[in-house]
Amino acid sequence: MSTREIMSDSENVEQAPNEHELSTEADLARAYEGDDDDDEDAEPITAQKVLEILETAWTNEMFAPELLQHQSDMLELMMSQVAHMEEQMKDLDKNDFRYVVHQMELERIRYIMASYLRCRLQKIEAFTQYIINQDATYDAADKRLSPEEAKYAQEFATNVDEYFSKVATRYMPNQQRGEAEQRIVAPNLMSHVFLKANVAVSGVIVGVDDEEVDLTPGSQHIIPYQLVADLIQKNQAKLI
């Protein structure tokens, strides 16, 4: 049974009046679907589409060397849907095959959400000051950190600085102390990644010698991340 069938079947079991309308047009605008498309006739996003967006964000986050833009809106929508499905499943017999299938799918969705957040926290802790500095340069709509992540990053950076000050940096000569404080760990943006094109993209630079290739839908490539980072942000390609 496919994910689409499971989500559809669970919606039938739930019989919720607005089960297919998990989002407004504002939510759709943040789903990196159409970027600059302001079509007022856009259809409400479905539970299946929210799950697909989260799965793509999860795989991209795992394979990208840098922290990508947060998907907190999609996470909140999916958590609400999961909670609603759990509530409706209470009326099912636990020996019912539908209950077993839905429970397995819920566990899979929980794993995706937990793994996605865990991956982001690992990057925040590894590149804390770099991420904070970079995030300060973005507009509000383009922030990589969610408000909760931004608060955590600031507190983590403060705690690390205080710890190293107590155990190491205050015992260093002034010159070395200044050099240590200026060192910032940054991700290797030129590391190679596996890429799969979602749409046709022409003239993509793939090397230091300005070599260009045309990406066709479904084609796969090994390319330095920094050269295709904008394609990931625009959802024109995904990491695999």
Biotite code that builds the C-alpha atoms (Angstrom):
import biotite.structure as struc

atoms = struc.array([
    struc.Atom([0.000, 0.000, 0.000], chain_id="A", res_id=1, res_name="MET", atom_name="CA", element="C"),
    struc.Atom([1.457, 3.340, -1.032], chain_id="A", res_id=2, res_name="SER", atom_name="CA", element="C"),
    struc.Atom([1.794, 6.438, 1.152], chain_id="A", res_id=3, res_name="THR", atom_name="CA", element="C"),
    struc.Atom([-0.803, 8.243, -0.955], chain_id="A", res_id=4, res_name="ARG", atom_name="CA", element="C"),
    struc.Atom([-3.304, 5.399, -0.365], chain_id="A", res_id=5, res_name="GLU", atom_name="CA", element="C"),
    struc.Atom([-2.598, 5.352, 3.363], chain_id="A", res_id=6, res_name="ILE", atom_name="CA", element="C"),
    struc.Atom([-3.049, 9.114, 3.725], chain_id="A", res_id=7, res_name="MET", atom_name="CA", element="C"),
    struc.Atom([-6.212, 8.979, 1.631], chain_id="A", res_id=8, res_name="SER", atom_name="CA", element="C"),
    struc.Atom([-7.607, 6.060, 3.584], chain_id="A", res_id=9, res_name="ASP", atom_name="CA", element="C"),
    struc.Atom([-6.820, 7.723, 6.896], chain_id="A", res_id=10, res_name="SER", atom_name="CA", element="C"),
    struc.Atom([-8.662, 10.841, 5.768], chain_id="A", res_id=11, res_name="GLU", atom_name="CA", element="C"),
    struc.Atom([-11.702, 8.714, 4.959], chain_id="A", res_id=12, res_name="ASN", atom_name="CA", element="C"),
    struc.Atom([-11.559, 7.108, 8.394], chain_id="A", res_id=13, res_name="VAL", atom_name="CA", element="C"),
    struc.Atom([-11.276, 10.489, 10.069], chain_id="A", res_id=14, res_name="GLU", atom_name="CA", element="C"),
    struc.Atom([-14.154, 12.073, 8.120], chain_id="A", res_id=15, res_name="GLN", atom_name="CA", element="C"),
    struc.Atom([-12.879, 15.527, 9.044], chain_id="A", res_id=16, res_name="ALA", atom_name="CA", element="C"),
    struc.Atom([-14.758, 18.373, 7.317], chain_id="A", res_id=17, res_name="PRO", atom_name="CA", element="C"),
    struc.Atom([-11.578, 20.229, 6.269], chain_id="A", res_id=18, res_name="ASN", atom_name="CA", element="C"),
    struc.Atom([-9.175, 17.304, 5.989], chain_id="A", res_id=19, res_name="GLU", atom_name="CA", element="C"),
    struc.Atom([-7.865, 18.374, 2.562], chain_id="A", res_id=20, res_name="HIS", atom_name="CA", element="C"),
    struc.Atom([-7.553, 22.036, 3.509], chain_id="A", res_id=21, res_name="GLU", atom_name="CA", element="C"),
    struc.Atom([-4.563, 22.025, 5.809], chain_id="A", res_id=22, res_name="LEU", atom_name="CA", element="C"),
    struc.Atom([-3.270, 25.375, 4.669], chain_id="A", res_id=23, res_name="SER", atom_name="CA", element="C"),
    struc.Atom([-4.147, 28.789, 3.375], chain_id="A", res_id=24, res_name="THR", atom_name="CA", element="C"),
    struc.Atom([-2.525, 30.515, 0.417], chain_id="A", res_id=25, res_name="GLU", atom_name="CA", element="C"),
    struc.Atom([-0.014, 32.023, 2.839], chain_id="A", res_id=26, res_name="ALA", atom_name="CA", element="C"),
    struc.Atom([1.108, 28.516, 3.771], chain_id="A", res_id=27, res_name="ASP", atom_name="CA", element="C"),
    struc.Atom([1.414, 27.596, 0.110], chain_id="A", res_id=28, res_name="LEU", atom_name="CA", element="C"),
    struc.Atom([3.656, 30.576, -0.465], chain_id="A", res_id=29, res_name="ALA", atom_name="CA", element="C"),
    struc.Atom([6.104, 29.172, 2.076], chain_id="A", res_id=30, res_name="ARG", atom_name="CA", element="C"),
    struc.Atom([6.124, 25.699, 0.577], chain_id="A", res_id=31, res_name="ALA", atom_name="CA", element="C"),
    struc.Atom([8.772, 26.756, -1.996], chain_id="A", res_id=32, res_name="TYR", atom_name="CA", element="C"),
    struc.Atom([6.460, 25.569, -4.710], chain_id="A", res_id=33, res_name="GLU", atom_name="CA", element="C"),
    struc.Atom([6.083, 28.536, -7.020], chain_id="A", res_id=34, res_name="GLY", atom_name="CA", element="C"),
    struc.Atom([8.465, 31.130, -5.555], chain_id="A", res_id=35, res_name="ASP", atom_name="CA", element="C"),
    struc.Atom([7.063, 34.276, -7.233], chain_id="A", res_id=36, res_name="ASP", atom_name="CA", element="C"),
    struc.Atom([3.644, 32.943, -8.222], chain_id="A", res_id=37, res_name="ASP", atom_name="CA", element="C"),
    struc.Atom([0.903, 35.023, -6.548], chain_id="A", res_id=38, res_name="ASP", atom_name="CA", element="C"),
    struc.Atom([-2.017, 33.168, -8.108], chain_id="A", res_id=39, res_name="ASP", atom_name="CA", element="C"),
    struc.Atom([-5.056, 33.865, -5.952], chain_id="A", res_id=40, res_name="GLU", atom_name="CA", element="C"),
    struc.Atom([-6.784, 30.741, -7.264], chain_id="A", res_id=41, res_name="ASP", atom_name="CA", element="C"),
    struc.Atom([-4.194, 28.382, -5.766], chain_id="A", res_id=42, res_name="ALA", atom_name="CA", element="C"),
    struc.Atom([-5.791, 25.258, -4.316], chain_id="A", res_id=43, res_name="GLU", atom_name="CA", element="C"),
    struc.Atom([-5.441, 24.467, -0.590], chain_id="A", res_id=44, res_name="PRO", atom_name="CA", element="C"),
    struc.Atom([-2.555, 22.132, 0.153], chain_id="A", res_id=45, res_name="ILE", atom_name="CA", element="C"),
    struc.Atom([-3.362, 18.508, 1.037], chain_id="A", res_id=46, res_name="THR", atom_name="CA", element="C"),
    struc.Atom([-1.937, 16.278, 3.762], chain_id="A", res_id=47, res_name="ALA", atom_name="CA", element="C"),
    struc.Atom([-0.172, 14.236, 1.090], chain_id="A", res_id=48, res_name="GLN", atom_name="CA", element="C"),
    struc.Atom([1.482, 17.341, -0.361], chain_id="A", res_id=49, res_name="LYS", atom_name="CA", element="C"),
    struc.Atom([2.635, 18.509, 3.076], chain_id="A", res_id=50, res_name="VAL", atom_name="CA", element="C"),
    struc.Atom([4.235, 15.091, 3.615], chain_id="A", res_id=51, res_name="LEU", atom_name="CA", element="C"),
    struc.Atom([5.969, 15.235, 0.230], chain_id="A", res_id=52, res_name="GLU", atom_name="CA", element="C"),
    struc.Atom([7.361, 18.703, 1.050], chain_id="A", res_id=53, res_name="ILE", atom_name="CA", element="C"),
    struc.Atom([8.673, 17.468, 4.396], chain_id="A", res_id=54, res_name="LEU", atom_name="CA", element="C"),
    struc.Atom([10.264, 14.384, 2.849], chain_id="A", res_id=55, res_name="GLU", atom_name="CA", element="C"),
    struc.Atom([12.079, 16.549, 0.288], chain_id="A", res_id=56, res_name="THR", atom_name="CA", element="C"),
    struc.Atom([13.165, 19.036, 2.977], chain_id="A", res_id=57, res_name="ALA", atom_name="CA", element="C"),
    struc.Atom([14.413, 16.108, 5.091], chain_id="A", res_id=58, res_name="TRP", atom_name="CA", element="C"),
    struc.Atom([16.590, 14.559, 2.364], chain_id="A", res_id=59, res_name="THR", atom_name="CA", element="C"),
    struc.Atom([17.890, 17.957, 1.250], chain_id="A", res_id=60, res_name="ASN", atom_name="CA", element="C"),
    struc.Atom([18.809, 18.843, 4.833], chain_id="A", res_id=61, res_name="GLU", atom_name="CA", element="C"),
    struc.Atom([20.638, 15.552, 5.377], chain_id="A", res_id=62, res_name="MET", atom_name="CA", element="C"),
    struc.Atom([22.791, 15.868, 2.266], chain_id="A", res_id=63, res_name="PHE", atom_name="CA", element="C"),
    struc.Atom([23.376, 19.644, 2.130], chain_id="A", res_id=64, res_name="ALA", atom_name="CA", element="C"),
    struc.Atom([26.549, 20.833, 3.893], chain_id="A", res_id=65, res_name="PRO", atom_name="CA", element="C"),
    struc.Atom([24.869, 24.050, 5.074], chain_id="A", res_id=66, res_name="GLU", atom_name="CA", element="C"),
    struc.Atom([21.674, 24.747, 6.982], chain_id="A", res_id=67, res_name="LEU", atom_name="CA", element="C"),
    struc.Atom([18.715, 25.204, 4.637], chain_id="A", res_id=68, res_name="LEU", atom_name="CA", element="C"),
    struc.Atom([15.636, 27.362, 5.119], chain_id="A", res_id=69, res_name="GLN", atom_name="CA", element="C"),
    struc.Atom([13.390, 26.058, 7.873], chain_id="A", res_id=70, res_name="HIS", atom_name="CA", element="C"),
    struc.Atom([10.028, 24.428, 7.163], chain_id="A", res_id=71, res_name="GLN", atom_name="CA", element="C"),
    struc.Atom([8.379, 25.085, 10.527], chain_id="A", res_id=72, res_name="SER", atom_name="CA", element="C"),
    struc.Atom([4.999, 25.861, 8.936], chain_id="A", res_id=73, res_name="ASP", atom_name="CA", element="C"),
    struc.Atom([4.918, 22.475, 7.207], chain_id="A", res_id=74, res_name="MET", atom_name="CA", element="C"),
    struc.Atom([6.013, 20.757, 10.417], chain_id="A", res_id=75, res_name="LEU", atom_name="CA", element="C"),
    struc.Atom([3.194, 22.378, 12.378], chain_id="A", res_id=76, res_name="GLU", atom_name="CA", element="C"),
    struc.Atom([0.648, 21.367, 9.741], chain_id="A", res_id=77, res_name="LEU", atom_name="CA", element="C"),
    struc.Atom([1.843, 17.774, 9.726], chain_id="A", res_id=78, res_name="MET", atom_name="CA", element="C"),
    struc.Atom([1.963, 17.538, 13.529], chain_id="A", res_id=79, res_name="MET", atom_name="CA", element="C"),
    struc.Atom([-1.622, 18.778, 13.658], chain_id="A", res_id=80, res_name="SER", atom_name="CA", element="C"),
    struc.Atom([-2.618, 16.185, 11.082], chain_id="A", res_id=81, res_name="GLN", atom_name="CA", element="C"),
    struc.Atom([-0.831, 13.410, 12.981], chain_id="A", res_id=82, res_name="VAL", atom_name="CA", element="C"),
    struc.Atom([-2.537, 14.402, 16.235], chain_id="A", res_id=83, res_name="ALA", atom_name="CA", element="C"),
    struc.Atom([-5.911, 14.427, 14.472], chain_id="A", res_id=84, res_name="HIS", atom_name="CA", element="C"),
    struc.Atom([-5.294, 11.003, 12.927], chain_id="A", res_id=85, res_name="MET", atom_name="CA", element="C"),
    struc.Atom([-4.281, 9.587, 16.318], chain_id="A", res_id=86, res_name="GLU", atom_name="CA", element="C"),
    struc.Atom([-7.481, 10.916, 17.860], chain_id="A", res_id=87, res_name="GLU", atom_name="CA", element="C"),
    struc.Atom([-9.631, 9.363, 15.141], chain_id="A", res_id=88, res_name="GLN", atom_name="CA", element="C"),
    struc.Atom([-7.793, 6.029, 15.346], chain_id="A", res_id=89, res_name="MET", atom_name="CA", element="C"),
    struc.Atom([-8.943, 5.600, 18.936], chain_id="A", res_id=90, res_name="LYS", atom_name="CA", element="C"),
    struc.Atom([-12.292, 4.460, 17.552], chain_id="A", res_id=91, res_name="ASP", atom_name="CA", element="C"),
    struc.Atom([-10.687, 1.632, 15.559], chain_id="A", res_id=92, res_name="LEU", atom_name="CA", element="C"),
    struc.Atom([-10.163, -1.880, 16.863], chain_id="A", res_id=93, res_name="ASP", atom_name="CA", element="C"),
    struc.Atom([-6.451, -2.395, 17.482], chain_id="A", res_id=94, res_name="LYS", atom_name="CA", element="C"),
    struc.Atom([-6.745, -5.774, 15.762], chain_id="A", res_id=95, res_name="ASN", atom_name="CA", element="C"),
    struc.Atom([-8.123, -4.091, 12.656], chain_id="A", res_id=96, res_name="ASP", atom_name="CA", element="C"),
    struc.Atom([-5.629, -4.239, 9.785], chain_id="A", res_id=97, res_name="PHE", atom_name="CA", element="C"),
    struc.Atom([-6.349, -0.569, 8.991], chain_id="A", res_id=98, res_name="ARG", atom_name="CA", element="C"),
    struc.Atom([-5.223, 0.385, 12.500], chain_id="A", res_id=99, res_name="TYR", atom_name="CA", element="C"),
    struc.Atom([-1.935, -1.475, 12.078], chain_id="A", res_id=100, res_name="VAL", atom_name="CA", element="C"),
    struc.Atom([-1.234, 0.132, 8.693], chain_id="A", res_id=101, res_name="VAL", atom_name="CA", element="C"),
    struc.Atom([-2.105, 3.635, 9.875], chain_id="A", res_id=102, res_name="HIS", atom_name="CA", element="C"),
    struc.Atom([0.016, 3.192, 13.009], chain_id="A", res_id=103, res_name="GLN", atom_name="CA", element="C"),
    struc.Atom([3.022, 2.144, 10.922], chain_id="A", res_id=104, res_name="MET", atom_name="CA", element="C"),
    struc.Atom([2.593, 5.167, 8.667], chain_id="A", res_id=105, res_name="GLU", atom_name="CA", element="C"),
    struc.Atom([2.336, 7.506, 11.666], chain_id="A", res_id=106, res_name="LEU", atom_name="CA", element="C"),
    struc.Atom([5.561, 6.075, 13.073], chain_id="A", res_id=107, res_name="GLU", atom_name="CA", element="C"),
    struc.Atom([7.265, 6.687, 9.721], chain_id="A", res_id=108, res_name="ARG", atom_name="CA", element="C"),
    struc.Atom([6.064, 10.295, 9.646], chain_id="A", res_id=109, res_name="ILE", atom_name="CA", element="C"),
    struc.Atom([7.239, 10.872, 13.221], chain_id="A", res_id=110, res_name="ARG", atom_name="CA", element="C"),
    struc.Atom([10.653, 9.481, 12.310], chain_id="A", res_id=111, res_name="TYR", atom_name="CA", element="C"),
    struc.Atom([10.952, 11.847, 9.324], chain_id="A", res_id=112, res_name="ILE", atom_name="CA", element="C"),
    struc.Atom([10.054, 14.882, 11.432], chain_id="A", res_id=113, res_name="MET", atom_name="CA", element="C"),
    struc.Atom([12.379, 13.891, 14.297], chain_id="A", res_id=114, res_name="ALA", atom_name="CA", element="C"),
    struc.Atom([15.280, 13.105, 11.954], chain_id="A", res_id=115, res_name="SER", atom_name="CA", element="C"),
    struc.Atom([14.786, 16.402, 10.114], chain_id="A", res_id=116, res_name="TYR", atom_name="CA", element="C"),
    struc.Atom([14.906, 18.440, 13.334], chain_id="A", res_id=117, res_name="LEU", atom_name="CA", element="C"),
    struc.Atom([17.832, 16.408, 14.698], chain_id="A", res_id=118, res_name="ARG", atom_name="CA", element="C"),
    struc.Atom([19.836, 17.044, 11.525], chain_id="A", res_id=119, res_name="CYS", atom_name="CA", element="C"),
    struc.Atom([19.203, 20.783, 11.760], chain_id="A", res_id=120, res_name="ARG", atom_name="CA", element="C"),
    struc.Atom([20.251, 20.868, 15.419], chain_id="A", res_id=121, res_name="LEU", atom_name="CA", element="C"),
    struc.Atom([23.488, 19.048, 14.600], chain_id="A", res_id=122, res_name="GLN", atom_name="CA", element="C"),
    struc.Atom([24.339, 21.705, 11.994], chain_id="A", res_id=123, res_name="LYS", atom_name="CA", element="C"),
    struc.Atom([23.395, 24.528, 14.357], chain_id="A", res_id=124, res_name="ILE", atom_name="CA", element="C"),
    struc.Atom([25.698, 23.153, 17.034], chain_id="A", res_id=125, res_name="GLU", atom_name="CA", element="C"),
    struc.Atom([28.540, 22.492, 14.573], chain_id="A", res_id=126, res_name="ALA", atom_name="CA", element="C"),
    struc.Atom([28.430, 25.880, 12.784], chain_id="A", res_id=127, res_name="PHE", atom_name="CA", element="C"),
    struc.Atom([26.723, 28.056, 15.388], chain_id="A", res_id=128, res_name="THR", atom_name="CA", element="C"),
    struc.Atom([28.390, 31.427, 14.882], chain_id="A", res_id=129, res_name="GLN", atom_name="CA", element="C"),
    struc.Atom([28.585, 31.026, 11.111], chain_id="A", res_id=130, res_name="TYR", atom_name="CA", element="C"),
    struc.Atom([24.848, 30.318, 10.916], chain_id="A", res_id=131, res_name="ILE", atom_name="CA", element="C"),
    struc.Atom([23.987, 33.218, 13.241], chain_id="A", res_id=132, res_name="ILE", atom_name="CA", element="C"),
    struc.Atom([26.108, 35.632, 11.192], chain_id="A", res_id=133, res_name="ASN", atom_name="CA", element="C"),
    struc.Atom([24.675, 34.434, 7.883], chain_id="A", res_id=134, res_name="GLN", atom_name="CA", element="C"),
    struc.Atom([21.099, 34.501, 9.127], chain_id="A", res_id=135, res_name="ASP", atom_name="CA", element="C"),
    struc.Atom([21.493, 38.126, 10.183], chain_id="A", res_id=136, res_name="ALA", atom_name="CA", element="C"),
    struc.Atom([22.066, 39.072, 6.530], chain_id="A", res_id=137, res_name="THR", atom_name="CA", element="C"),
    struc.Atom([18.809, 37.539, 5.253], chain_id="A", res_id=138, res_name="TYR", atom_name="CA", element="C"),
    struc.Atom([15.425, 39.207, 4.991], chain_id="A", res_id=139, res_name="ASP", atom_name="CA", element="C"),
    struc.Atom([12.739, 38.015, 7.399], chain_id="A", res_id=140, res_name="ALA", atom_name="CA", element="C"),
    struc.Atom([11.118, 35.822, 4.727], chain_id="A", res_id=141, res_name="ALA", atom_name="CA", element="C"),
    struc.Atom([14.443, 34.156, 3.866], chain_id="A", res_id=142, res_name="ASP", atom_name="CA", element="C"),
    struc.Atom([15.694, 33.351, 7.368], chain_id="A", res_id=143, res_name="LYS", atom_name="CA", element="C"),
    struc.Atom([17.270, 29.914, 7.635], chain_id="A", res_id=144, res_name="ARG", atom_name="CA", element="C"),
    struc.Atom([16.532, 29.634, 11.362], chain_id="A", res_id=145, res_name="LEU", atom_name="CA", element="C"),
    struc.Atom([13.058, 29.433, 12.819], chain_id="A", res_id=146, res_name="SER", atom_name="CA", element="C"),
    struc.Atom([12.452, 31.728, 15.833], chain_id="A", res_id=147, res_name="PRO", atom_name="CA", element="C"),
    struc.Atom([12.900, 28.763, 18.176], chain_id="A", res_id=148, res_name="GLU", atom_name="CA", element="C"),
    struc.Atom([16.109, 27.680, 16.454], chain_id="A", res_id=149, res_name="GLU", atom_name="CA", element="C"),
    struc.Atom([17.464, 31.234, 16.505], chain_id="A", res_id=150, res_name="ALA", atom_name="CA", element="C"),
    struc.Atom([16.895, 31.428, 20.260], chain_id="A", res_id=151, res_name="LYS", atom_name="CA", element="C"),
    struc.Atom([18.565, 28.052, 20.776], chain_id="A", res_id=152, res_name="TYR", atom_name="CA", element="C"),
    struc.Atom([21.539, 29.022, 18.605], chain_id="A", res_id=153, res_name="ALA", atom_name="CA", element="C"),
    struc.Atom([22.116, 32.248, 20.541], chain_id="A", res_id=154, res_name="GLN", atom_name="CA", element="C"),
    struc.Atom([21.924, 30.466, 23.889], chain_id="A", res_id=155, res_name="GLU", atom_name="CA", element="C"),
    struc.Atom([24.205, 27.660, 22.671], chain_id="A", res_id=156, res_name="PHE", atom_name="CA", element="C"),
    struc.Atom([26.791, 30.153, 21.368], chain_id="A", res_id=157, res_name="ALA", atom_name="CA", element="C"),
    struc.Atom([26.717, 32.079, 24.647], chain_id="A", res_id=158, res_name="THR", atom_name="CA", element="C"),
    struc.Atom([27.162, 28.927, 26.723], chain_id="A", res_id=159, res_name="ASN", atom_name="CA", element="C"),
    struc.Atom([30.060, 27.695, 24.567], chain_id="A", res_id=160, res_name="VAL", atom_name="CA", element="C"),
    struc.Atom([31.811, 31.068, 24.748], chain_id="A", res_id=161, res_name="ASP", atom_name="CA", element="C"),
    struc.Atom([31.428, 31.202, 28.528], chain_id="A", res_id=162, res_name="GLU", atom_name="CA", element="C"),
    struc.Atom([32.754, 27.669, 28.919], chain_id="A", res_id=163, res_name="TYR", atom_name="CA", element="C"),
    struc.Atom([35.836, 28.201, 26.751], chain_id="A", res_id=164, res_name="PHE", atom_name="CA", element="C"),
    struc.Atom([36.493, 31.507, 28.480], chain_id="A", res_id=165, res_name="SER", atom_name="CA", element="C"),
    struc.Atom([36.568, 29.778, 31.866], chain_id="A", res_id=166, res_name="LYS", atom_name="CA", element="C"),
    struc.Atom([38.719, 26.808, 30.842], chain_id="A", res_id=167, res_name="VAL", atom_name="CA", element="C"),
    struc.Atom([40.989, 28.150, 28.106], chain_id="A", res_id=168, res_name="ALA", atom_name="CA", element="C"),
    struc.Atom([40.817, 31.555, 26.433], chain_id="A", res_id=169, res_name="THR", atom_name="CA", element="C"),
    struc.Atom([41.297, 33.692, 29.551], chain_id="A", res_id=170, res_name="ARG", atom_name="CA", element="C"),
    struc.Atom([44.629, 31.953, 30.168], chain_id="A", res_id=171, res_name="TYR", atom_name="CA", element="C"),
    struc.Atom([45.888, 32.732, 26.648], chain_id="A", res_id=172, res_name="MET", atom_name="CA", element="C"),
    struc.Atom([48.027, 35.759, 25.722], chain_id="A", res_id=173, res_name="PRO", atom_name="CA", element="C"),
    struc.Atom([45.931, 38.639, 24.425], chain_id="A", res_id=174, res_name="ASN", atom_name="CA", element="C"),
    struc.Atom([46.935, 38.147, 20.793], chain_id="A", res_id=175, res_name="GLN", atom_name="CA", element="C"),
    struc.Atom([46.137, 34.431, 20.779], chain_id="A", res_id=176, res_name="GLN", atom_name="CA", element="C"),
    struc.Atom([42.915, 35.086, 22.653], chain_id="A", res_id=177, res_name="ARG", atom_name="CA", element="C"),
    struc.Atom([41.725, 37.468, 19.956], chain_id="A", res_id=178, res_name="GLY", atom_name="CA", element="C"),
    struc.Atom([42.635, 35.001, 17.197], chain_id="A", res_id=179, res_name="GLU", atom_name="CA", element="C"),
    struc.Atom([40.756, 32.202, 18.953], chain_id="A", res_id=180, res_name="ALA", atom_name="CA", element="C"),
    struc.Atom([37.642, 34.328, 19.342], chain_id="A", res_id=181, res_name="GLU", atom_name="CA", element="C"),
    struc.Atom([37.689, 35.246, 15.651], chain_id="A", res_id=182, res_name="GLN", atom_name="CA", element="C"),
    struc.Atom([37.839, 31.662, 14.415], chain_id="A", res_id=183, res_name="ARG", atom_name="CA", element="C"),
    struc.Atom([34.481, 30.550, 13.047], chain_id="A", res_id=184, res_name="ILE", atom_name="CA", element="C"),
    struc.Atom([33.777, 27.011, 11.886], chain_id="A", res_id=185, res_name="VAL", atom_name="CA", element="C"),
    struc.Atom([32.057, 27.081, 8.484], chain_id="A", res_id=186, res_name="ALA", atom_name="CA", element="C"),
    struc.Atom([30.634, 24.260, 6.349], chain_id="A", res_id=187, res_name="PRO", atom_name="CA", element="C"),
    struc.Atom([32.464, 23.167, 3.198], chain_id="A", res_id=188, res_name="ASN", atom_name="CA", element="C"),
    struc.Atom([30.133, 24.532, 0.532], chain_id="A", res_id=189, res_name="LEU", atom_name="CA", element="C"),
    struc.Atom([32.308, 23.138, -2.272], chain_id="A", res_id=190, res_name="MET", atom_name="CA", element="C"),
    struc.Atom([31.807, 19.543, -1.159], chain_id="A", res_id=191, res_name="SER", atom_name="CA", element="C"),
    struc.Atom([30.266, 17.381, -3.871], chain_id="A", res_id=192, res_name="HIS", atom_name="CA", element="C"),
    struc.Atom([26.630, 16.289, -3.665], chain_id="A", res_id=193, res_name="VAL", atom_name="CA", element="C"),
    struc.Atom([24.351, 14.012, -5.671], chain_id="A", res_id=194, res_name="PHE", atom_name="CA", element="C"),
    struc.Atom([21.693, 16.057, -7.429], chain_id="A", res_id=195, res_name="LEU", atom_name="CA", element="C"),
    struc.Atom([18.464, 15.129, -9.225], chain_id="A", res_id=196, res_name="LYS", atom_name="CA", element="C"),
    struc.Atom([16.805, 17.757, -11.410], chain_id="A", res_id=197, res_name="ALA", atom_name="CA", element="C"),
    struc.Atom([13.094, 18.404, -10.890], chain_id="A", res_id=198, res_name="ASN", atom_name="CA", element="C"),
    struc.Atom([12.723, 20.637, -13.947], chain_id="A", res_id=199, res_name="VAL", atom_name="CA", element="C"),
    struc.Atom([14.755, 21.542, -17.014], chain_id="A", res_id=200, res_name="ALA", atom_name="CA", element="C"),
    struc.Atom([17.526, 24.014, -16.188], chain_id="A", res_id=201, res_name="VAL", atom_name="CA", element="C"),
    struc.Atom([19.942, 25.298, -18.817], chain_id="A", res_id=202, res_name="SER", atom_name="CA", element="C"),
    struc.Atom([23.412, 26.739, -18.437], chain_id="A", res_id=203, res_name="GLY", atom_name="CA", element="C"),
    struc.Atom([24.348, 25.345, -15.022], chain_id="A", res_id=204, res_name="VAL", atom_name="CA", element="C"),
    struc.Atom([28.033, 25.922, -14.240], chain_id="A", res_id=205, res_name="ILE", atom_name="CA", element="C"),
    struc.Atom([29.533, 22.682, -12.952], chain_id="A", res_id=206, res_name="VAL", atom_name="CA", element="C"),
    struc.Atom([33.252, 23.411, -12.651], chain_id="A", res_id=207, res_name="GLY", atom_name="CA", element="C"),
    struc.Atom([35.928, 25.985, -11.916], chain_id="A", res_id=208, res_name="VAL", atom_name="CA", element="C"),
    struc.Atom([36.564, 26.325, -15.644], chain_id="A", res_id=209, res_name="ASP", atom_name="CA", element="C"),
    struc.Atom([33.000, 27.622, -16.165], chain_id="A", res_id=210, res_name="ASP", atom_name="CA", element="C"),
    struc.Atom([31.890, 24.444, -17.912], chain_id="A", res_id=211, res_name="GLU", atom_name="CA", element="C"),
    struc.Atom([28.107, 24.480, -18.402], chain_id="A", res_id=212, res_name="GLU", atom_name="CA", element="C"),
    struc.Atom([25.570, 21.674, -18.638], chain_id="A", res_id=213, res_name="VAL", atom_name="CA", element="C"),
    struc.Atom([21.823, 21.574, -19.217], chain_id="A", res_id=214, res_name="ASP", atom_name="CA", element="C"),
    struc.Atom([19.817, 19.679, -16.624], chain_id="A", res_id=215, res_name="LEU", atom_name="CA", element="C"),
    struc.Atom([16.843, 17.659, -17.813], chain_id="A", res_id=216, res_name="THR", atom_name="CA", element="C"),
    struc.Atom([13.993, 16.540, -15.530], chain_id="A", res_id=217, res_name="PRO", atom_name="CA", element="C"),
    struc.Atom([15.034, 13.390, -13.686], chain_id="A", res_id=218, res_name="GLY", atom_name="CA", element="C"),
    struc.Atom([18.721, 13.629, -14.650], chain_id="A", res_id=219, res_name="SER", atom_name="CA", element="C"),
    struc.Atom([21.262, 12.958, -11.893], chain_id="A", res_id=220, res_name="GLN", atom_name="CA", element="C"),
    struc.Atom([24.629, 14.656, -11.390], chain_id="A", res_id=221, res_name="HIS", atom_name="CA", element="C"),
    struc.Atom([27.555, 14.949, -8.978], chain_id="A", res_id=222, res_name="ILE", atom_name="CA", element="C"),
    struc.Atom([28.280, 18.655, -8.537], chain_id="A", res_id=223, res_name="ILE", atom_name="CA", element="C"),
    struc.Atom([29.910, 20.922, -5.911], chain_id="A", res_id=224, res_name="PRO", atom_name="CA", element="C"),
    struc.Atom([27.083, 22.067, -3.663], chain_id="A", res_id=225, res_name="TYR", atom_name="CA", element="C"),
    struc.Atom([27.783, 25.793, -3.902], chain_id="A", res_id=226, res_name="GLN", atom_name="CA", element="C"),
    struc.Atom([27.258, 25.751, -7.671], chain_id="A", res_id=227, res_name="LEU", atom_name="CA", element="C"),
    struc.Atom([23.718, 24.392, -7.345], chain_id="A", res_id=228, res_name="VAL", atom_name="CA", element="C"),
    struc.Atom([22.635, 25.749, -3.951], chain_id="A", res_id=229, res_name="ALA", atom_name="CA", element="C"),
    struc.Atom([20.227, 28.183, -5.607], chain_id="A", res_id=230, res_name="ASP", atom_name="CA", element="C"),
    struc.Atom([18.553, 25.309, -7.492], chain_id="A", res_id=231, res_name="LEU", atom_name="CA", element="C"),
    struc.Atom([17.862, 23.570, -4.187], chain_id="A", res_id=232, res_name="ILE", atom_name="CA", element="C"),
    struc.Atom([16.402, 26.730, -2.676], chain_id="A", res_id=233, res_name="GLN", atom_name="CA", element="C"),
    struc.Atom([14.141, 27.229, -5.698], chain_id="A", res_id=234, res_name="LYS", atom_name="CA", element="C"),
    struc.Atom([13.035, 23.569, -5.652], chain_id="A", res_id=235, res_name="ASN", atom_name="CA", element="C"),
    struc.Atom([14.343, 23.128, -9.203], chain_id="A", res_id=236, res_name="GLN", atom_name="CA", element="C"),
    struc.Atom([16.433, 20.192, -8.013], chain_id="A", res_id=237, res_name="ALA", atom_name="CA", element="C"),
    struc.Atom([16.787, 18.003, -4.948], chain_id="A", res_id=238, res_name="LYS", atom_name="CA", element="C"),
    struc.Atom([19.621, 16.183, -3.231], chain_id="A", res_id=239, res_name="LEU", atom_name="CA", element="C"),
    struc.Atom([19.686, 12.397, -3.199], chain_id="A", res_id=240, res_name="ILE", atom_name="CA", element="C"),
])
